[in-house]
Amino acid sequence: MNWRVDFSRDSLKFLSRNGLSEGLIVDEIKLALRKFNGENLNVNIKKLSGKWYGFHRIRSGRLRIILEFQFERCRTYVEKIDWRGGAYK
């Protein structure tokens, strides 16, 4: 099953400013999807609440990826990518 990954303008700006590639983020998303399928992987993923209800957070070192999974449509939308201190603002 192929998943489609969409990025917000804000997340793409963050990647270009910091010299990071979309592939790095897609790799983290692939690991998260494998974990959702029941594999025992070391991925730090958490369901968010409050202002970010319905989103998930993937923690990779100091980097935070806030995204929304649409399981029925096999899509994910990356809303925000930021360093640890600024991701939830």
C-alpha positions in Angstrom: 0.0 0.0 0.0 1.5 3.3 -1.1 1.1 6.3 1.2 1.0 9.9 0.0 2.9 12.5 2.1 2.0 16.1 1.8 4.0 19.0 3.4 2.7 22.4 4.6 4.5 25.5 3.3 5.8 26.1 6.8 7.3 22.7 7.1 9.0 23.0 3.6 10.4 26.4 4.6 11.9 24.9 7.8 13.5 22.1 5.8 15.1 24.5 3.2 16.3 26.9 5.9 18.0 24.1 7.8 19.4 22.2 4.9 17.3 19.1 5.6 15.8 16.8 3.0 12.2 15.7 2.7 13.6 12.1 2.5 14.6 12.3 6.2 11.1 13.1 7.2 9.6 10.5 4.9 11.9 7.9 6.5 10.6 8.8 9.9 7.0 8.5 8.7 7.7 5.1 7.2 9.0 3.9 10.5 5.9 5.2 12.3 3.6 3.5 9.8 5.4 0.2 10.4 5.0 0.7 14.1 1.3 1.3 13.6 1.2 -2.1 11.7 2.4 -3.8 14.8 6.2 -4.1 14.3 8.3 -3.6 17.3 10.4 -0.5 16.3 12.1 2.1 18.4 10.0 5.2 17.2 9.0 7.9 19.5 5.5 8.8 18.4 2.7 10.3 20.5 -0.9 11.2 19.9 -1.4 14.9 20.7 -4.2 16.6 22.5 -5.5 20.1 23.1 -4.8 22.6 20.3 -3.1 19.7 18.3 -6.0 17.2 18.8 -6.0 14.7 15.9 -2.3 15.1 15.2 0.7 12.9 16.1 4.2 13.9 17.0 7.3 12.1 16.0 10.4 12.9 18.0 13.7 12.4 16.3 16.6 13.8 18.4 15.9 17.5 18.8 13.6 17.5 15.8 9.8 17.4 16.2 7.5 16.4 13.3 3.8 17.2 13.9 1.6 15.4 11.4 -1.9 14.1 10.7 -2.5 10.5 9.6 -5.5 9.8 7.3 -5.5 6.0 7.5 -8.6 5.4 5.4 -7.1 7.5 2.5 -3.5 6.3 3.0 -2.3 9.9 3.3 -0.3 11.9 5.8 0.0 15.6 6.1 3.1 17.1 7.7 1.8 20.3 9.4 4.9 21.4 11.2 8.6 20.6 11.6 10.7 22.4 14.1 13.3 22.1 16.8 12.3 20.9 20.3 11.5 24.4 21.8 9.4 25.8 19.0 7.4 23.0 17.6 4.2 23.4 19.6 3.8 27.2 19.3 
